[in-house]
């Protein structure tokens, strides 16, 4: 499988990674056609792109390059305000060149994915492919959109086409996510190793390393995970997801103060729901309720903003709401999200929220849907096992054992609850 062409079965569709010696091709994102190449460092690239549009304000390609640079900076900094700048740049490009402007159409699709407007991203991706079926970025946009919308066969097909056209970091990393979603972590690792070999910038290297770390973590190997998170941070010290991984590994090793310090430094700069919730639940697991209050308050404020905004909601934020606030609010917001996208992540979060609201039978139907792709997720298995136990259904013990076998460290807050529930189950025969 590691040599030659790896052909990977996934949900009834074959995903071929192609020859293992595939040379690097185009980098991530639409190929901007600005006259001069931009610097490799994202901050420098953004500064150069801004300078270019000042010098050539009627050049649509310069505006496309600026839009992509703003998107890249938003991805690195997790600063959603940058997305507005990207949108303005793509709109300006389309105003200057309304027809046959592939880069702007594909860029608006990337922007829509970043804003979690996956239906709009699907539309833009289809437009881009209709304009230029042999260019890769439209398929990248559609692969991202379809996997979030829950059309997994379509996501796999678009990922395959992306790999066929451009076997580089964007294609391999999307293949890895597709494979992981379908319960194929070993093949996902092959894809990520190829992505890492194709990486040509510190940012790409860091992204590949932290994704390999995430994959190892999800399978319970904190030692390997920690090594890759360290490599990610050596390549890009501001990789927030690698920082979160490092904190997670410290917690798994029993280094509580080190983990808390790492999380605190992280959430000061990037108060994302996932990071805030991980820190709060680590503190709660040690009965440091007072220490957890600032994180819980920040999460509550984000829920209020989500309610007021009426737009997409983060499943991690809703898991906070289900476990530590009012699960009925989580159910209401997640039902709206389920109407927008049918991904397994939303199915899992909605199922758990329904369980926490006391609606166990309805919850199990959603959790079964979340498990349908085969993703080896300890959290998914824990949720299903807990709900089956609440319903007195067979299989509860088996699911709980699966959760603890896949990753015994999946949550400092929930893993002990999984162990206790398993010990309390009558018979424990699953």
C-alpha positions as CSV (number, residue, x, y, z in Angstrom):
1,X,0.0,0.0,0.0
2,X,2.9,2.4,0.7
3,X,4.6,2.0,-2.6
4,X,3.4,2.7,-6.1
5,X,-0.3,3.7,-6.4
6,X,-2.4,3.5,-3.3
7,X,-6.0,2.9,-4.0
8,X,-8.1,3.3,-1.0
9,X,-11.7,2.1,-0.5
10,X,-13.9,4.6,1.1
11,X,-17.7,4.4,1.5
12,X,-18.1,2.3,-1.6
13,X,-16.0,4.8,-3.6
14,X,-12.3,4.3,-4.6
15,X,-10.0,7.1,-3.7
16,X,-6.6,6.7,-5.4
17,X,-3.7,8.7,-4.0
18,X,-1.6,8.0,-7.2
19,X,2.1,7.3,-7.3
20,X,4.0,7.9,-4.1
21,X,6.7,9.9,-6.0
22,X,4.3,12.4,-7.4
23,X,6.1,15.7,-7.8
24,X,4.8,18.9,-6.2
25,X,2.5,20.9,-8.4
26,X,0.4,24.0,-7.7
27,X,0.1,25.1,-4.1
28,X,-3.1,25.5,-2.2
29,X,-5.9,27.8,-3.4
30,X,-6.7,29.3,-6.8
31,X,-3.7,30.1,-8.9
32,X,-3.5,33.9,-8.9
33,X,-2.3,35.4,-12.1
34,X,-0.9,38.7,-10.8
35,X,2.1,39.7,-12.8
36,X,4.7,39.3,-10.0
37,X,5.0,36.4,-7.6
38,X,4.2,37.1,-3.9
39,X,6.4,36.3,-1.0
40,X,6.0,32.9,0.8
41,X,5.4,34.2,4.3
42,X,1.7,34.9,4.8
43,X,2.1,38.2,6.5
44,X,4.6,39.3,3.8
45,X,2.3,38.0,1.1
46,X,-0.6,40.0,2.5
47,X,1.6,43.2,2.6
48,X,2.8,42.6,-0.9
49,X,-0.8,42.0,-2.2
50,X,-2.0,45.2,-0.6
51,X,0.9,47.1,-2.2
52,X,0.0,45.6,-5.5
53,X,-3.6,46.7,-5.5
54,X,-2.5,50.2,-4.5
55,X,-0.2,50.3,-7.5
56,X,-2.7,48.5,-9.9
57,X,-6.2,49.3,-8.6
58,X,-7.8,48.2,-11.8
59,X,-6.1,44.9,-12.1
60,X,-8.6,42.1,-11.2
61,X,-5.8,39.6,-10.8
62,X,-4.1,41.7,-8.2
63,X,-7.4,41.9,-6.3
64,X,-7.7,38.1,-6.5
65,X,-4.2,37.7,-5.0
66,X,-5.2,40.1,-2.2
67,X,-8.4,38.0,-1.5
68,X,-6.3,34.8,-1.3
69,X,-3.8,36.5,1.0
70,X,-6.5,37.7,3.3
71,X,-8.0,34.2,3.4
72,X,-4.7,32.7,4.2
73,X,-4.1,35.2,7.0
74,X,-7.5,34.5,8.4
75,X,-6.8,30.8,8.5
76,X,-3.5,31.3,10.3
77,X,-4.7,33.9,12.8
78,X,-8.3,32.5,13.2
79,X,-9.3,36.1,12.8
80,X,-12.8,36.2,11.2
81,X,-12.5,39.9,10.6
82,X,-10.0,39.1,7.8
83,X,-12.8,37.4,5.9
84,X,-14.4,40.7,5.2
85,X,-11.3,42.0,3.5
86,X,-11.2,38.8,1.3
87,X,-14.8,39.3,0.3
88,X,-14.2,42.9,-0.6
89,X,-11.2,41.9,-2.7
90,X,-13.1,39.3,-4.7
91,X,-16.1,41.6,-5.3
92,X,-13.7,44.2,-6.6
93,X,-12.1,41.7,-8.9
94,X,-15.5,40.6,-10.3
95,X,-16.6,44.2,-10.8
96,X,-13.4,44.8,-12.9
97,X,-13.7,41.5,-14.7
98,X,-17.3,40.1,-14.5
99,X,-16.8,37.3,-17.1
100,X,-14.4,34.4,-17.1
101,X,-12.9,35.4,-13.8
102,X,-12.2,31.9,-12.5
103,X,-9.9,32.9,-9.6
104,X,-12.5,35.3,-8.2
105,X,-15.3,32.7,-8.4
106,X,-13.2,30.0,-6.8
107,X,-12.0,32.5,-4.2
108,X,-15.6,33.3,-3.3
109,X,-16.2,29.6,-2.8
110,X,-13.2,29.3,-0.5
111,X,-14.5,32.4,1.4
112,X,-17.9,30.8,1.7
113,X,-16.4,27.6,3.1
114,X,-14.4,29.7,5.6
115,X,-17.7,31.4,6.7
116,X,-19.4,28.0,7.0
117,X,-21.8,28.9,4.2
118,X,-21.4,25.6,2.6
119,X,-24.4,25.8,0.3
120,X,-22.9,29.0,-1.2
121,X,-19.5,27.4,-1.5
122,X,-21.1,24.4,-3.4
123,X,-22.7,26.9,-5.8
124,X,-19.4,28.8,-6.4
125,X,-17.4,25.5,-6.8
126,X,-19.8,24.3,-9.4
127,X,-19.5,27.6,-11.3
128,X,-15.7,27.4,-11.2
129,X,-15.7,23.8,-12.5
130,X,-18.1,24.8,-15.3
131,X,-15.7,27.6,-16.3
132,X,-12.6,25.5,-16.2
133,X,-13.0,21.7,-15.6
134,X,-9.3,21.0,-15.7
135,X,-8.3,23.5,-13.0
136,X,-8.1,22.2,-9.5
137,X,-9.4,24.9,-7.2
138,X,-13.1,24.4,-8.0
139,X,-12.8,20.7,-6.9
140,X,-11.0,21.9,-3.7
141,X,-14.0,24.2,-2.9
142,X,-16.5,21.4,-3.6
143,X,-14.6,18.8,-1.6
144,X,-14.7,21.0,1.4
145,X,-18.3,22.0,0.9
146,X,-19.7,18.6,0.2
147,X,-18.1,16.9,3.2
148,X,-19.6,19.5,5.5
149,X,-23.0,19.3,3.8
150,X,-22.9,15.5,4.4
151,X,-22.7,14.4,0.7
152,X,-19.8,12.1,1.4
153,X,-19.7,10.3,-2.0
154,X,-19.6,13.7,-3.8
155,X,-16.8,14.9,-1.5
156,X,-14.8,11.8,-2.3
157,X,-15.3,12.2,-6.0
158,X,-14.2,15.8,-5.9
159,X,-11.2,15.0,-3.7
160,X,-10.2,12.4,-6.3
161,X,-10.4,14.8,-9.1
162,X,-8.4,17.4,-7.1
163,X,-5.7,14.7,-6.6
164,X,-5.7,13.8,-10.2
165,X,-5.2,17.4,-11.3
166,X,-2.9,18.5,-8.4
167,X,-1.3,15.9,-6.2
168,X,-0.1,18.4,-3.7
169,X,-0.7,19.5,-0.1
170,X,-4.4,20.6,-0.6
171,X,-5.3,17.4,-2.3
172,X,-3.5,15.1,0.1
173,X,-4.8,16.8,3.2
174,X,-8.3,16.7,2.0
175,X,-7.9,13.0,1.0
176,X,-6.7,12.4,4.6
177,X,-9.8,14.0,6.1
178,X,-12.0,12.1,3.7
179,X,-10.3,8.8,4.7
180,X,-10.4,9.6,8.4
181,X,-14.1,10.4,8.2
182,X,-14.6,6.9,6.7
183,X,-12.7,5.1,9.4
184,X,-9.4,4.6,7.5
185,X,-6.8,6.3,9.7
186,X,-3.9,4.2,8.4
187,X,-4.6,5.4,4.8
188,X,-5.2,8.9,6.1
189,X,-1.7,8.8,7.5
190,X,-0.3,7.8,4.1
191,X,-2.0,10.8,2.5
192,X,-0.7,13.2,5.2
193,X,2.9,11.8,4.8
194,X,2.6,12.6,1.1
195,X,1.3,16.0,1.9
196,X,4.3,16.6,4.2
197,X,6.7,15.5,1.5
198,X,5.0,18.0,-0.9
199,X,5.1,20.9,1.6
200,X,7.1,23.8,0.4
201,X,6.4,26.5,3.0
202,X,6.7,26.5,6.8
203,X,3.0,27.0,7.0
204,X,2.2,24.0,4.9
205,X,4.8,21.9,6.9
206,X,3.2,23.0,10.2
207,X,-0.3,22.2,8.9
208,X,0.7,18.7,7.8
209,X,2.6,18.0,11.1
210,X,-0.3,19.1,13.3
211,X,-2.8,17.1,11.3
212,X,-0.5,14.0,11.6
213,X,-0.5,14.8,15.4
214,X,-4.3,15.1,15.4
215,X,-4.6,11.7,13.7
216,X,-2.2,10.1,16.2
217,X,-4.1,11.7,19.1
218,X,-7.5,10.5,17.9
219,X,-6.1,7.0,17.9
220,X,-4.8,7.4,21.5
221,X,-1.0,7.7,20.7
222,X,-0.1,10.8,22.7
223,X,3.6,10.3,22.3
224,X,3.5,10.4,18.5
225,X,1.0,13.2,18.6
226,X,3.3,15.2,20.9
227,X,6.3,14.7,18.6
228,X,4.3,16.0,15.5
229,X,2.9,19.0,17.4
230,X,6.4,20.0,18.4
231,X,7.5,19.7,14.8
232,X,4.6,21.8,13.7
233,X,5.4,24.5,16.2
234,X,9.1,24.4,15.2
235,X,8.0,25.2,11.6
236,X,5.3,27.8,12.6
237,X,5.3,28.9,16.2
238,X,1.9,30.5,15.8
239,X,0.1,27.3,14.7
240,X,-2.8,27.5,17.2
241,X,-4.0,23.9,16.6
242,X,-0.6,22.6,17.3
243,X,-0.5,24.6,20.5
244,X,-3.9,23.1,21.5
245,X,-2.5,19.6,20.7
246,X,0.6,20.3,22.9
247,X,-1.7,21.3,25.8
248,X,-3.9,18.2,25.2
249,X,-0.9,15.9,25.3
250,X,0.4,17.5,28.6
251,X,-3.0,16.8,30.2
252,X,-2.9,13.2,29.0
253,X,0.5,12.9,30.6
254,X,-0.8,14.2,33.9
255,X,1.0,17.5,33.7
256,X,-1.9,19.6,34.7
257,X,-0.2,22.9,35.4
258,X,1.7,22.7,32.1
259,X,-1.5,21.9,30.2
260,X,-3.4,24.8,31.9
261,X,-0.6,27.3,31.2
262,X,-0.5,26.2,27.5
263,X,-4.2,26.5,27.2
264,X,-4.4,29.9,28.9
265,X,-1.7,31.3,26.6
266,X,-3.6,30.0,23.7
267,X,-7.1,31.2,24.5
268,X,-5.8,34.7,25.3
269,X,-4.8,34.9,21.6
270,X,-7.4,32.6,20.0
271,X,-10.6,32.2,22.1
272,X,-12.1,29.5,19.9
273,X,-14.9,27.4,21.4
274,X,-12.9,24.2,21.1
275,X,-9.9,25.6,23.0
276,X,-12.0,27.3,25.7
277,X,-14.0,24.1,26.2
278,X,-11.0,21.9,26.5
279,X,-9.4,24.2,29.1
280,X,-12.7,24.5,31.1
281,X,-13.3,20.8,31.1
282,X,-9.7,20.1,32.1
283,X,-10.2,22.4,35.1
284,X,-13.6,20.9,35.9
285,X,-12.1,17.4,35.9
286,X,-9.7,18.5,38.7
287,X,-12.6,20.2,40.6
288,X,-11.2,23.6,39.8
289,X,-14.6,25.1,39.2
290,X,-13.6,28.6,40.0
291,X,-10.7,28.5,37.6
292,X,-13.1,27.2,34.9
293,X,-15.6,30.1,35.3
294,X,-13.9,32.6,33.0
295,X,-13.8,30.1,30.1
296,X,-17.4,29.1,30.7
297,X,-18.4,32.7,30.8
298,X,-16.6,33.3,27.5
299,X,-18.4,30.4,26.0
300,X,-21.8,31.6,27.3
301,X,-21.1,35.0,25.6
302,X,-20.4,33.2,22.3
303,X,-23.6,31.3,22.6
304,X,-25.5,34.6,23.0
305,X,-23.8,36.0,19.9
306,X,-24.7,32.8,18.0
307,X,-28.4,33.2,19.1
308,X,-28.4,36.8,18.1
309,X,-26.7,36.2,14.7
310,X,-28.8,33.4,13.6
311,X,-26.0,32.0,11.4
312,X,-23.9,28.9,11.5
313,X,-23.0,27.5,14.9
314,X,-19.8,25.7,16.0
315,X,-20.6,22.1,17.2
316,X,-17.9,22.5,19.9
317,X,-19.8,25.5,21.2
318,X,-23.0,23.5,21.3
319,X,-21.3,20.7,23.2
320,X,-20.5,23.3,25.9
321,X,-24.1,24.4,25.9
322,X,-25.4,20.9,26.2
323,X,-23.1,19.8,29.0
324,X,-22.6,23.0,31.0
325,X,-25.7,25.3,30.3
326,X,-29.1,24.8,28.8
327,X,-29.3,21.8,26.5
328,X,-32.6,22.9,25.1
329,X,-30.8,26.0,23.6
330,X,-28.2,23.6,22.0
331,X,-31.0,21.5,20.5
332,X,-32.7,24.6,19.0
333,X,-29.5,26.0,17.5
334,X,-28.3,22.6,16.3
335,X,-31.6,21.8,14.6
336,X,-31.2,25.0,12.6
337,X,-27.6,24.0,11.8
338,X,-28.8,20.5,10.8
339,X,-31.1,22.2,8.3
340,X,-28.1,23.9,6.8
341,X,-25.7,20.9,6.7
342,X,-25.9,17.2,7.4
343,X,-22.4,16.5,8.5
344,X,-21.5,13.8,11.0
345,X,-20.1,16.4,13.4
346,X,-23.5,18.2,13.5
347,X,-25.3,14.9,13.8
348,X,-23.2,13.9,16.8
349,X,-23.5,17.3,18.5
350,X,-27.3,17.4,18.0
351,X,-27.7,13.8,19.2
352,X,-25.7,14.5,22.3
353,X,-27.7,17.7,23.0
354,X,-31.0,15.7,22.6
355,X,-29.7,13.2,25.1
356,X,-28.7,15.9,27.6
357,X,-32.3,17.3,27.1
358,X,-33.7,13.9,28.0
359,X,-34.8,12.9,24.5
360,X,-32.7,9.7,24.4
361,X,-34.5,7.8,21.6
362,X,-34.4,10.7,19.2
363,X,-30.8,11.2,20.2
364,X,-29.8,7.7,19.3
365,X,-31.1,8.1,15.7
366,X,-28.8,11.1,15.2
367,X,-25.8,9.4,16.8
368,X,-26.3,6.4,14.6
369,X,-26.2,8.7,11.6
370,X,-23.0,10.2,13.0
371,X,-21.4,6.7,13.2
372,X,-22.6,5.7,9.7
373,X,-19.4,6.7,7.9
374,X,-17.2,4.6,10.2
375,X,-15.1,7.4,11.7
376,X,-13.1,6.0,14.6
377,X,-14.0,8.7,17.0
378,X,-13.8,8.0,20.8
379,X,-16.2,10.9,21.4
380,X,-18.8,9.5,18.9
381,X,-18.6,6.0,20.5
382,X,-18.8,7.5,24.0
383,X,-21.9,9.5,23.1
384,X,-23.6,6.4,21.6
385,X,-22.7,4.2,24.5
386,X,-24.1,6.7,27.0
387,X,-27.4,7.1,25.2
388,X,-27.8,3.3,24.7
389,X,-27.2,2.9,28.5
390,X,-29.9,5.6,29.2
391,X,-32.3,3.6,27.0
392,X,-31.3,0.2,28.4
393,X,-30.3,-0.8,24.8
394,X,-27.8,-3.6,24.0
395,X,-24.4,-2.4,22.8
396,X,-23.8,0.3,25.4
397,X,-20.9,-1.4,27.0
398,X,-19.4,-2.3,23.6
399,X,-19.5,1.4,22.5
400,X,-18.0,2.6,25.8
401,X,-15.2,0.1,25.5
402,X,-14.6,1.2,21.9
403,X,-14.3,4.8,23.0
404,X,-11.7,3.9,25.7
405,X,-9.8,1.6,23.4
406,X,-9.7,4.1,20.5
407,X,-8.4,6.9,22.7
408,X,-8.4,6.5,26.5
409,X,-7.4,10.2,26.9
410,X,-10.2,11.6,24.6
411,X,-11.4,14.0,27.3
412,X,-10.2,14.5,30.9
413,X,-13.8,15.4,31.7
414,X,-15.8,12.7,29.8
415,X,-13.3,9.7,29.8
416,X,-13.7,9.2,33.6
417,X,-17.4,9.3,33.1
418,X,-17.2,6.6,30.4
419,X,-15.2,4.4,32.7
420,X,-17.6,4.8,35.6
421,X,-20.6,4.2,33.4
422,X,-19.0,1.1,32.0
423,X,-18.3,-0.2,35.5
424,X,-21.9,0.5,36.6
425,X,-23.6,-1.3,33.6
426,X,-25.3,-4.5,34.6
427,X,-23.6,-7.5,33.0
428,X,-21.3,-5.3,30.9
429,X,-21.7,-7.7,28.0
430,X,-22.6,-5.0,25.5
